[in-house]
Amino acid sequence: MPKWFALISSLLVLGVLPALAQTTGATIVGTVTDPSGAIVAGAAVTITNVDTNQTTHLTSNDVGQFVAPDLQIGHYHVHVQAPGFKAEDQNNVVLNIGDRDHLDFKLQVGSAQETVTVEANAIAVQSESGEVSNVITGQQVSQLATNGRSLYSLAGITPGASSNMVDFQNPVPVGGDGTVSFNGLRVSHNLYMVDGGEDYDRGGSGNISIMPSVDAIAEFRQLTSNYSAEYGLSSAGTMVINFKSGTKLFHASAWEFFRNDYLDAGNYFTNASGQKPPELRFNLFGYNVSGPVFIPKVYNKNRDRTFFFWNQEWRKLVTGGLYNQTVPLTSEYGGAITSPIHVPAASKLSPALIQQYAALGLAPGQPFPNNQIPASLLSPQAQILLGAGIFPAPTSGAQFIGGNKQPEDVQEEIIRIDQRFGDKFTLFGHWVDEQITQTYGTAQWSGDNVPTVGDTFKNPSYSGVIHATYSISPTILNETAFNYNGNRIHITPIGVYKRPSDLNIPELFPGNNLDRIPGIQLAGSTGTQYTSASWPWANKADDYQIRDDVSWIKGAHQLKFGGSWALYKKVQDLFGTTQGFYNFNGNYSGNDFADFLLGYANYYQELGVQDAGRWNNQSWAAYFQDNWKVNNRLTLNLGLRWDGIPHTYEENNRQSNFYQGLYNPATPAIVLPTGNLSPNSPALGPSPNPILAGYQFYLNGIGVAGQNGIPRGLVKNYWANFGPRIGFAYDPIGNGKTVVRGGFGIMYERIQGNDVYNAGPNLPFDTTVQLNNVSLANPNQSILTGQTLAAPITAASITGLAYTDYKNPISMQYSFGIQQEIRRGTVVDVTYVGNQNRHQNDYRDINLPSPTVLPALIAGTVNYNTTLRYQGFNNITLSENAENSNYNGLQMSVNSQMGSALTFQAAYTYSRAIDPATGGGFGDLNQVSDPYNRGYDYGPGNLDRLSIFVANFVYQLPFFRNSSNKWLKTGLGGWELSGVITAETGIPLNITLSGSQSSNGLAQGTNRPNVVGPVVYPQKVTEWFNPSAFSSPIPGQWGNLGHNALRQPGRDNWNLALFKSFIFSEQRGSQFQLRFETFNTWNHT
C-alpha cells in the first residue's frame, strides 16, 4: 500500500473515526436580497420541520446566502427576517431525499412585525446541481400499483432505466428480479443504500441484501449519472432509500394485499394449450406504528426530541411450478425401449462384457431383439434409483406435465429511532430483521428439471445503521455513521435425495460422506436431469462500514469532505457435486435411457471437497466536494474522489491461479488417450487437503497466494483511483424557471468478488475429477477395459484471473440538458446522457487449439486434449477486465404536481447501449463467444432498448371530494386512480447455433449463423422473424451474424389501480381504504 494512502487515512481519522452512510437528508440553499437585488447579510433564518417541530437557526452570510445541510426529509416552514424589512415566510417547502432546494427571499422594506407569506413551489427546476437523478416520492411508493409490492418495480420509472423484469415481482432479495439497467450500465454495478448505509449483497450478483417493506419507505432517490463525490464504490445506478420516521403525532396503519390466480387472465400460451394460469396465492399483510416517545410532564413534553417508527410485515406466497419435460416411460424401466437400440460396439466394451453379451447370443453392434434389453444386463443400481423415484412418471405420452406448490414465507421487522439531544446533536438508527424461507420444486441454480428433488432456501438477513450529526458551529457540521448488513443462507435438499440403503455405488472421495444420490443426466433425446446439486450448502456474509463527513459553509462555498472504510467478510461453501454426477448420452446403445439401464456412463464427475472459502475485502475512500454558488444564477459542483478498492482475497491464502508467465512449455504433461495425465508427467504435486491424499496434480503454471511472490488476492492492486466530479447549473434568464445543467464524472467499480469465489475449487486445494466411460456400479471401473482405475491425474479445468496488475472497472459519465418550468408545479427536462466504460469484466477460455484444427474437432477425428496450448489442463477460463462499453441517450421527462389532486410523471428515452459481455441480468462474468476474437461480440447490450416511454400518475378524482355533505363525501367521494404505463421496444435477440457447430468444437464458445438474405419480421407468434435468412457457416468458421443483431417483441404494459377511501376523521387522518389493482391491465404482455 503506498505511503500517501497511509497519510490520507491518518488525516481522515483525526477527530472522529471515519461508513458508507452517504447523505440521508436534504439541503436548503437560500439567498436573501432587498427589493433592488442587493444582498442582505445578517438576516435571521428559522427553518422548522412541520412534522417534528425541530428548528434550525441560521444567519445569512456576507454574500447574502444561507445553507442548511442534512435536514430530515419532510415538510418545512422557513422564516426570514432582517432589521428594516418585512419578515417573509415560505410555507409547504417539501424536501425529498438528496434534494438541494434553492429558496429566494426578496425582502420588502417595512416593519419586522409585518410578514409576507409565500407558498413554495412543490416541483421546481434544479438550479443547485448538475446531477442526473429521479426522486420516487412517498406518495408514489404507497399509491402506485406495484406487482408484488417490490421495491424493484419502482426503479423502472426512472428516465434511462431499462429492465426485463417479469410481471410479478417476488419481494425477496435473492430470487427477486432486479434486472434494471441505468444508462446502459451493468445491473451488477448498481448499489443500494438504506438510511445512508450500504444494503448490497456483494456475493449475490448485485442484488439488494434486504427487501424492505414498501410501507416502511419514506421515499428514495435514484442516482444515475454525475452525482456528488460523496457517492462511490459503484459505477452504475445508486438507489438511496430512506425509511419513514416518527413525528410529533402518533400514526398507525395496517394493510393486506392479496393476489390469486383465480383473478388472473390467461396469457397467450396458457390459452392456446387450454391450461389454467399457473397457481398463485400471494398474501402480504402488516402494520406500522410511529410517533413521539414521551412521559407526560417528565420527558419530551413538547414531543420534539425522541421519535420511533416500527414496521412489521409478513409475505406469504405459493406458486405452482409448471413443468413440461420429456421423461422415461415407466414401461421402459424393465428394458423394453420404444426406440431402436443396439449392442455397444466392440471398441466400447471390455473383453469381459463382450463375453457376457456373447453368452446371450448378442454380438457387438447388432440391434437388441425387439429393442428389449435382457434382464441379466440391467444395472441393479439403475433399478434401485428408478425404484427410489428419481424420475417422475409421464402424465401425457412421454411428457411429464404438472406442477407442485412452492411456498415462500417472509417475516420482516423494521425499527427506527430518531433522537434529538439538543440544537447541536442528533442521532438516528435502524435495525432490520428479515427471515425468509423459500421452497423450490427443483434444485435451484442447477440443471435439475424434474420436481422429484428440490430444496429449501433459508435466508435470514439483517441491516443496521447508527448515524450521528453534530453541529460544531453554525457553519460546520460533522456526520459520523456506522452500518452493518449481512445474511446467513442455508440450502437443504428435499424430496428424493437420500441414498437408498442398498445403493452401494462407491464415491471417489468417501470423506465427504453426505449420503446423497448421485446426479443422473440423460443427455440424449430424453434430456432429463436429476440432481440435488451442491446441497446442503451454506453462506455467511457480513459487511461493516464506518464513515465520517464534514460540511463547512465558507462564504459562497458549500464544502463537504470525508472518508470511509469498509470490511466485507464472506464464508461460502464451494459449488459442486460431492455426491457425484453421471452423464448418459446414448454413446453405447444409441439411447440415453438405455445406457442408463445398462449402467454405461459417458462420464462421471465428483468434486473432491465441498470446502468453505473465507473471503475478505476491504475498501477505503476519501472525497472533497465544493458546491460553489458563484452568483445567484450559476452554481458549480466541483469534486474529487479517491477509491481504494483492492481485490478480494482468501483469508488463509487457499487461493490459486493459472499464470501464463509461470507455465513452462518445456515440461508439458503427458496426455493419455483417456484424456487423463500420465503419472510420468513432470511438475506433479500433492494437495494440502487430507481428503485428496493420494491424488497428484499437474501444477505447471499454477501460483498460490502468499507463495513465491504471488500476492494476497492473486493480483497487484491499483491504488490511483482518482475520480473528478464536475457539474454546473446555470440560470441564463435569472427568473428561476430555466436552468442549463451538465456535468462529467469518473466512477470506479468495486466488483463483487465472484471472479475469485468461482475460482475456489482450483487445484491443488480442490478439484473436480472426471472419469470417462465408467460403470454406474463403480465410477472407478472402466467400461472399455473392465479394470479398476487408480486415482487419476486429471487434466483440470481452471477458473481464474487473467489480470496480474488489476485495474478496477471505470465509467466516464457526462450529461448536458435544460430544465424549464412551463407552469407552476410543472417542469420539463431534456438531457443528453452518455458514458464510456473501460476495464469491464468478461470470461474467456485461453487454453485453445489452433484455429486450423477446428474442422477436425467438429468431425471428431482428433483428441481435443492433445490440441490445447497448455498441455495438462482442460479449459482455463480467466476473468479479464478488457471489455469496453458505451451508452448514448436522449432523456426527456415532464414532472408535474397540480395542487394536491394530481401528480404526474412521464419520461421518454431514445438510446443505444453497447456492451459485448453484459449478461442482461445480475451476472458480470459472461463467456466470450469467440475466444480468438473478443470483437466478435461487439454489439448492443442485453438490456438495450431503442425507445422507452414510461409514465406514472396519482389522481384524486373530484367526485364529491370537497362536498360539504359529510355522508356524500364519505360514501361517494374519496376515489383515487393511479397507474404506471410502460411502452418500449424489444430487447436484443442473440441467435446462436446448436449441434456440432454450436461451439466450433471448442470446450467453451458460442457460434452464430451466417446471414444469407434480408431479415424480415412477420411478427407472428409462431414466426417472429424469418429463419430462412440464416444458414450454418463452414465447419471451423464463425458466422457473420452480429451479436444481439435481432430484436424481440416490445412491451406495452399498463398497471392501473382504483382506490376508495372512507374518511372517518380528517383532523386525525383516519381512514379505511379499499384497493383494486390490475397488472398488465389490457393483457398485452
Secondary structure, 3 states (H helix, E strand, C coil): CCHHHHHHHHHHHCCCCCCCCCCCCEEEEEEEECCCCCECCCCEEEEEECCCCCEEEEECCCCCEEEEEEECCEEEEEEEECCCECEEEEEEEEECCCCEEEEEEECCECCCCCEEEEECCCCCCCCCCCCEEEEECHHHHHHCCCCCCCHHHHHCCCCCEEECCCCCCCCCCCCCCCCEEECCCCHHHCEEEECCEECECCCCCCCECCCCCHHHEEEEEEEEECCCCCCCCCCCCEEEEEECCCCCCCEEEEEEEEEEHHHCCCCHHHHHHCCCCCCEEEEEEEEEEEEECCECCCECCCCCCEEEEEEEEEEEEEEEEEEEEECCCHHHCCCECCCCCECCCHHHCCHHHHHHHHHCCCCCCCECHHHECCHHHCCHHHHHHHHHCCCCCCCECCEEEEEEEEEEEEEEEEEEEEEECCCCEEEEEEEEEEEEEEEECCCCCCCCCCCCEEEEEECCEEEEEEEEEEEEECCEEEEEEEEEEEEEEEEEEEECCECCCCCCCCCCCCCCCCCECCEEEECCCCCCEECCCCCCEEEEEEEEEEEEEEEEEECCEEEEEEEEEEEEEEEEECCCCCCCEEEECCCCCCCHHHHHHHCEEEEEEEECCCCEEEEEEEEEEEEEEEEEECCCCEEEEEEEEEEECCCCEECCCCCEEECCCCCCCCCCCCECCCCCECCCCCCEEECCCHHHCCCEEECCCEEECCCCCCCCCCCECCCCCEEEEEEEEECCCCCCCEEEEEEEEEEECCCCCHHHHCCCCCCCCCCEEEEEEEECCCCCEECCCCCECCCCECCEEEEEECCCECCCCEEEEEEEEEEEEEECCEEEEEEEEEEEEEEEEEEEECCCCCHHHHHHHHHCCCCHHHHCCCCCEEEEEEEEEEEEEEEEEEEEEEEEEECCCEEEEEEEEEEEEECCCCCCCCCCCCECCCCCCHHHHCCECCCCCCEEEEEEEEEECCCCCCCCCHHHHHHHCCEEEEEEEEEECCCEECCCCCHHHCCCCCCCCCCCCEECCCCCCCCCCCCCCCHHHEECCCCCCCCCCCCCCEECCCEEEEEEEEEEEEEEECCCCEEEEEEEEECCCCCCC
